[in-house]
Amino acid sequence: MAYRITDKCISCGTCEMECPVGAISQGDERYVIDPEKCIECGACQSVCPVGAPEQE
């Protein structure tokens, strides 16, 4: 299942730079992951300082 970014997100942008397929972008309130592009690699989760990305 694709990852999603929870409201723990502090909008640091680290996850966006780490995503190998460009599935992460800045949303209105926090970064968001496009579930159609997400390949479930977990790269975003491994670099997030607050653990905001979680697998659905």
N, C-alpha and C positions, 0 to 999 in steps of 0.2 A: 504494500500500500504506500502511496505517496506520502511525503512529509508535508507538514503544515507548520507555520510559525505561530506560536501562541502569543498571548498578550504579555509574556515576560520580555518580549523583544524590546531592546533599548535603541534600536535603529542605528547601530554602529556600522552596518554595511559589510562586516567581515564575511558573512555567509554569501552575499551576492558575488563577491570576488572569487570565492572558493568553488562555486557551482560550475561543473564542467560543461553543462548543457545550457546555461543561461536561463534557468527556470525561475530565478529569484529576481524580484524587482521591488522598488520602493512603492508601498501602497500609501493610502491616505493617513493611516495611523501607525503603521509598522511595515516591515518588509513582508512580502507575500510570495508563496511558491505556486507556480502554475502546475497543477496536478497532471496536465496533459504532457508537459515537458519533463517532469521529474522522473529520474531513472532509479530513484531509491538507493543512491550510493552512500548516503550518510555523511558526505563531506561537509555539508552545512552544520550538521549536528556536532561533528568533531571539533570545529573551530569556534563555535558560538560560546562567548564568555558567560552567558547566563542560561544556557540550555533551552533556548526558545524553540528551536525546531524539534518537532516530535513526529513520529510515524503515526499516521491515522489508523 
